[in-house]
Amino acid sequence: MYRVGVVGPEWSVERILGLAKEFEQGMEFLAYPYEEPEETKKIVLDHEHTIHVWLFSGKLPYDIAEKILGSNENLLYIPHTESTLYKSLLNIIYSQEKLITRLSIDIPSSTNLFEESVEQLNMTFNEIYVKKFELDDINMEQLLQFHLELWESRKTEGVLTSFPTVYKHLKEAGVPVDWISTSRMEIRQTLRILTEKIKGLYFKDTQIGVEIIEIEHFESIVQKAKSPYYLQHLELRLKEILLNLCEQLNGSLIEKGNGKFVIFSSRGAIEREMSMLEHTVEQLSLESDSMVAVGIGFGETVFSAEINAQLSIQQSKEMPDRKILIVQENGKIIESFGKEEEITYSYRTDDQDFLQKLKKGNISVKTFHKIDALIRRMNWNDFTTKSLAAHLQMTERNARRIVTDLCEVDLAECIGEESSSFRGRPSKIYRLK
């Protein structure tokens, strides 16, 4: 059973939970209502280890949670669309039994929803006062005063607000007001997306994940050991560190000997605990005073996952900084998983013509796809061998050789030159074909 935490104002949470009954199979919805959006911080921090997916009533609490957790992978929010605004507008017109053409509204500065919605209406507003706010700098008192002053000076006939607190105070003051809240259609659509997200999590959790962890140059550590007891104490400390990780992954640890260990778990657990794996590697390196290589493989079977983990650790050992790589069941390699610099590329291809070109240029499929993935992630229209070398952590000489070979087999082309100084040769500018 996957636990879904529903966060938002109490009335919104109740509406979401009411419609969620149609989608409850395999999911348990838990309510986390708040009075003010800032309470989202405490809610997600207090319950992040027990909730699989967070569902927010709107963009505001979603942005707060994303900032606190540092990731939006398991976060979802119900978006405001034109129908949201039209619903609020119709509600206030109906409550006043007249067409309202002078309004004040507060809305996030990051959206043009109001302007775009009004453009599509065949009606004219005499006066519209818009108060835009930053999501990380909200002053409820200022928003309330903004609407009250306009109403008291008779410049407006009604108010549309994004906040239930402002709605409540204006209602008590006798101001015609409606809270811009999502419609049932928007909630249902988001719940359908949530269902697909849960299916994806189930797929990840049922896939097998294998981590191979190797203390490099372990033979040298054995030779330098002052006594057999020193070595045994070291091995016990290393195993204790790995068992803490294994417990968090709900996996099983197997010692292969000579500084090599294998952890069997699930894909979902491994992806969720990548930061702990990185911390574990640091601890192992400090204890052993040696570099630590890690290979992660996913697969439908234990055999395929272990094969992919072996491939991953081989690739990692070729890198000076021993990056943690993931090799997936579809032949994709992920570097820097979950980080801003994450890139995904393949180490295989079915395109025979493309493969022949690479063989002719003595370039591996993995190298080409890695360069292509980097260019797409950086959104480069063109590149130099210097920029390529810097991002791929290789020498500029090696990058120049690879790019020259790509040009020779017609997979890249030189499109110009640039000079950053008066001295030295200008750098050539390239583009993949």
Buried (B, 14 or more C-beta within 10 A) or exposed (E): EBBBBBBBBEBBBEBBBEEBEEBEEEBEBBBBBBEEBEBBBEBBEEBBEEBBBBBBBBBBBBBBBBEBBEEBEBBBBBBBBBBBBBBBBEBBBEEEEEEBBBBBBBBBEEEEBBEEBBEEEEEEEEEBBBBEBEBEEBEBEEBBEBBBEBBEEEBBBBBBBBBBBBBBBBBEEEBBBBBBBBBEEBBBBBBEEBBEBBEEBBEBBEBBBBBBBBBBBBEEBEEEBEEEEEBEEBBEBBBEBBEBBBEBBEBEBEEEEEBBBBBBBBBBBBBBBBEBBEBBBEBBBEBBEBBBBBBBBBBEEEEBBBBBBBBBBBBBEEBEEBBBBBBBBEBBBBBBBBEEEEBBBBBEBEEEEBEEBBEEBEBEBBBBBBBBBBBEBEEBEBBBBBBBBEBBEBEBEEBBBBBBBBBBBEBBEEEEEEEEEEEEEEBBBBBBE
